[in-house]
Amino acid sequence: MAQTLAELRQHLANGQVIPAHPLALTADLKLDERRQRALTRYYCAAGAGGVAVGVHTTQFELHQPEYGLLEPVLELASETVDEHLRQTGRPFVKVAGILGDTRQAVREAETALAHGYDAGLLSLRALAEASPSELIEHCRRVAEAIPVFGFYLQTAVGGQVLPYRFWREFVEIENVVAIKVAPFDRYKTLDVVRAVAESCRSGEIALYTGNDDNIVADLLTEFSFGGQEADAPPLRIVGGLLGQWAVWTREAVAMLQAVRDQSAAGRLDYGHWLTYNAQMTDANAAVFDSTHDFHGCISGVHEVLRRQGLMQGIWCFNPAESLSPGQCEELDRACRAYPHLTDDEFVAEHLDEWLR
C-alpha cells in the first residue's frame, strides 16, 4: 500500500503527526507482539498521519543482526497499519529508520520498501568519521533505493554536527522528500531551513520538527531569509516526527490541527500557543529526562505508555537504558500540572480493542 512519490510529497507537505514508534518487549527481552500491535493501533486511532519504525525511540539495537528483529518489527507495523487503512482509506505514511554504513543502509532501505514503507529516515550516526562529500554520496546511494527523510539528530544521543553546506548539497538529492530537524539547537535548525529555502526544492521537501524541546514554536514560525525570490512564500515546519508524540498522541493531533486551522484563517493565537509550547517543553523534560542529559528518554516514553496500559514494562535491550533517579516523580508532576496535554481517557476507552 505504499504511496506514489507525488502522493507521498503531498501528504507530507500537508503536515502530519508522525510518532516515533517504541518497541514493546517482554521481561526476557522478546518482542511483545500483542502490545506492539496495540501501539500501532493506538497511533492510527489517535489520528496520526504516519509512524516511524526502527528509529531511536524503537531502540537502535533493533538493527543489530544478533537480535533478528528489524524485519519482523517493520513487517508487524506495516501489516497493522494496512489493516487500519483498509477500514479508513485515509492517507498514511510508513517511515522506516535506516542505519549503518552504505551497504547496510541500502539493504535496510530495500527491506523497508519490500514491506510497504514509503520513506526511510536516514540516520548518519554510524558515519561519524566520514567527510561531508562521503556523507552526501552515502545519502545519494540510499535515495536510489527509497525516498529519503533526512535527519539532523541531536549530539546528546549520537548525532553529529552537520553544517549548512552539507544540507545545501543534501537538498539537491532528487529523492529527498522531507527532513526531520532535531538538533535541539536553534542555530543548527536554521541551517537546515535556510538550505531548503535557498534551494529550488522548498515546494518538494517538507520540513518536520524533531526538536522535542521546542515543538509548538517550530510549528508557529514563518521562516524568511534574504536572497529568496521576492514573491517566495515564507517557509514553515509543517509537522513533526517525534519521540514525544509517541505518547499523548491524540492531544498532539488536536494541537497540530488547531494550529493549522488558525494559520489558514490568519488568526494564530500566538500568546496561547507560546504558553502551550513552554508547558509542552516542561512536560517533555520529564519524559525525555533532560535533567540527566536524556539518559532516560526511551524509558520515559515507555513509562508513560506503561501507566496507560499500552506497554507491560519499560524493558530495553540496553541495560543502561532506564529511568533516572527522580524521573517518575517528574512525570507525576508534569501530569498533574498539564492534564490537558495527555490523552489518558482516550486510551482507557479504547485499550481493550487495541489489545485484542
N, C-alpha and C positions, 0 to 999 in steps of 0.2 A: 504493500500500500504506500510505497514511497511516492513523494510528490515529484512533479516535474520541476526543473530548475526555476522556471518562471513562477510557478505556484509557490515554491519554497521562498523565493525572494519576496514575493508579495506578502506571504504570511508573516515572515519575519519583519518586514517593513511596517506592518500593521501594529506591531508591538505586542509582545506576549509575556506572560508569566511562565518561566521555564525553571521548575525546581531541579536542583542537582540531587539526583536520586541516591538515598542512602542504601546500605547493604544490610539486610536483616540476617543475622547469624544466630545459630543455636549456641548453647553454653559450650559445646565441644567444637565450635568454630566450623560448623557445617552450614550450608545455605538453608535458611528457613524459608522454603518455597512459598508456603501459605502466606506468611506475613510479607514476603517480598511482593507477591501479587497484590496484597491488600494495600501496600503503599502506592503502587502504581494506580490502582483503582481510586484511591483517595485523591491523587493529583488530578486524574481525569475528571472525577465528580466535582472537585473544587473549582473547575473551570480553567485549569492551566491550559496554555496553548502548546505545551510540549513538555518533554522530560529529557534530562541529560543523564546518561548512564555510563558508568566506567570512569567517572571524573573524581576529583579529590574527595568529595563527600561520599563517594562509593568505596573509598579506600584504594589508593594506588596499588596496594599489594595484590589487588584483584588481577592485575596484569602479569603477575609473576606466574610462569608456567607450572610451578610446583603445586599451585592451588587448583589449577584446571577449571576455573570458574568464569573466566571472562566471557567465553562464548555462551555458556548456559545462562548467565545473568542477562546478557544482551538479548538472547532469544526469549527469555521469560518476559522481560519488559515489553518487547516488541509484540509478542503474542497477546499480552494483556491489553496493550493499547489498541491493537487491531480489534479485539473483542468489543471494546468501547466504541471504536469508530463504526463498526457495523451497526451499532444501536443508534448512534447520533449523526454520523456522516459529517461532523464538523471538522475543519482543518486542524491538524495537529502535527507538530514536528518532533521527530525522534533524532536526538543528537547522541552520538557515541564519543566518549572520551578516547583519545588516541595518544599513546605514549611511545617512548623508546627511540632508538636510532632509526635511520631511514628505512632499513629493511623491516624492522619490527612495526614501525608506524604504517607503512604501506600494507603490510599483512593484516594489521588490525583494521585498517580502512576497508580492505576488501571483505573482511569478515563482517564488519558492520553493514556494509552495503548488501551483502548476501542475506542479512536478516532484516532488511527493510528499513534501515536507517537512512535519514535524509542528508545528514551532515556529520562531520567529525570535528569535535572540539580539540584542537591541536595544542597539546602541551609540549613545551620545549625544555622541560626541566632536565631531561636526560642528555642535553647537548650543551651543558654549561661551558665547555671549553671550545665550542665551535665559534668561528668568526662570523660576522654579520652576513657575509656572502654565502658561507656554508649553511647558515640558518635559512636564508632565502631559498637556496637550492633544495633544501630538505622540504620546505613548505610547498614548493612547486611540485615536487615528486608526489607528495601526499595528495595535493589538489588534483593531480591527474587521476587519482583513484576515487575520490569522493569530494563533494563540495565542502569547503573548509570554513569553520567557525574559528577565527583567530582568538588567542587567549593571552592576555597580559596578567600573569599570576603574581601575586604579591611575594616579595622575597622572604617573608617570615615563614612561609610554608613551602619553600623550594623554588620559587620563581627567580628569574634573573632580570637585570636591568636591560631594557630594550629601548634604545634611543629613537628619537624622531626619524632619523634616516632609515632605520630598519622598517618602521611602519610605513614610511613613504614608498619604499620598494614593495613591501608586502601587499599593500592595497592595489597594486598593479597586477597581481596574480589573478588571472581571469576567473577561476572557480572559487574565489573567496566570496562568501555570501554574508558574513557578519563577523563582528569582533566583540568578544566579551572583555570589557575593560575593567580589570580587577587588581590594579597595583596598590590600592588603598593609599593613593598619593595623588593630590590634585595636579601637580606639575606633570607627572607621568600620564595621567588621564588626558590632559590637554595635548600631549604629544600624539596620542592616538587619534583624538578627534580632529586635530589640525591636519594630520596626514590624510585623513579621509576628505576633509573639507577642501584641501588644496589639490586633490586629485580630480579626475573626471568620473569618479565612481560613487559619489555620495548618494546617487539615486539607486545604486545597486547593492551597496554594503550597509547593512543595518547595524547600528550601534546598540549594544546591550551592556547595562551596568552589571558588574560583579563586585562593585565597591560596597560590601555589606555595611560599611561604616557611614555611608552617605547615599543610601538608595534613593530616597524621595527627592533630595536636592538634585541628583543626577537627572531624574525624570522631569524636573521642572525647568531645567536650564536650556535656554536657546544659545547656541554657540555661533559666533560670527567672528571671522578673522580677516584682517586686512589682506588685500591681494586677491580676494574672491571676485567673481563677476558681480557687477553692481546689482543685478537682479536675482542673484543667487539667494534662495531662501535660507534662513538660519538652520543649522544642523541640530538635531535632537537625539538624545539617547532615548530609544523608543520602548524599551522593555528591559527585562533582567533575566539573567541565567545565574541563579544564586543558591548557595547553601542555606542562606537564611529563609528562602522561600520553600525549602524542604519541610518547614514547619509553618503552621498557621497560614496555609496556602490559600484557603478560602478568603481570608481577610486581605491577603496580598492581591488577589484577583479583583476584589471590590475596590481596593485603593487605586490600582492602575486604571481601572475603568473610569473611576471618578475623575482622576487627573486628566485622562484622555478626553472625557466629555466636557470638562470645564475648559480645557485648552481649545477644543474645537469651537466652543461657544464664545471664546475670547474673554472669559471671566474666571481665570485661575485665582483661587483664594490663597495667595502666597502666605499670608500670615498663618492660616490654619495648617497648611502643608509643611511650613518650616518648623512649626511646633511638633507636628507629627513626625517629621524627619528626626528631630532630636530625641523624641520618645523611642522611635524605632532603633536609633543608634544605641541608646541606652539598653534597650532590650537585647539587641544583638551583642553587646558587650558581655552580657550574661551567658547567652547561648554559645558564643564563639570564644569566650574565656580570654578576652583581651588583656585582663589583668596579668595573666601568665603567658603573654606572648602567643596566644592562640593554641596553647598546648591541648586544651580540652575542646577544641572546636567541633570535631566529629562526635565526640562523646556528648557534648552539649545538645547537638541535634538529636542524637539517639535518646537522650534523657527526656526531652520534650515529647517525642513520639512514644516512648515507653509509658510516660504518665498518661497519655491519651489512649493507650491500649493498642496502638498500631505496631509497636515492637515489644518483644518479650523481655529484652535486656539490652544493655549497651555494649555488648561484646564486639571487639575489634581484633583483626589479625595481629596487629602490633600490640604487644602487652603494655607498651609505654603510652598508648592512646587510652586515656582515662580522664575522669572528671578531676579537676584540680581542687585543692582544699578551698572550701567556701563557695564553690561554683553552684552547688544545689541551693544554697541559701540565696545566692544572687538570682537564680532562676525563680525562686519563690517570690523575691522582692519584685522582680520585673512583672510577673504575672499578676501580683496584687496591684501594682501601680498602673498597669496598662492592659486591663482586661479586654479593651476594645481592639487590641492587636491580635488577640488569639481567636481560635475557631473551635474551642473545646466542645461547645454544644453541637455544632455541625458534625464533628467526628463522632461524638457519642450517639447521635441519631442514626448514623449510617454504618457504624463499625461492624455490626454483625453481618451485614450484606457484603462488606468488603472482605471479611474473613471467611466467607462461605467456602 
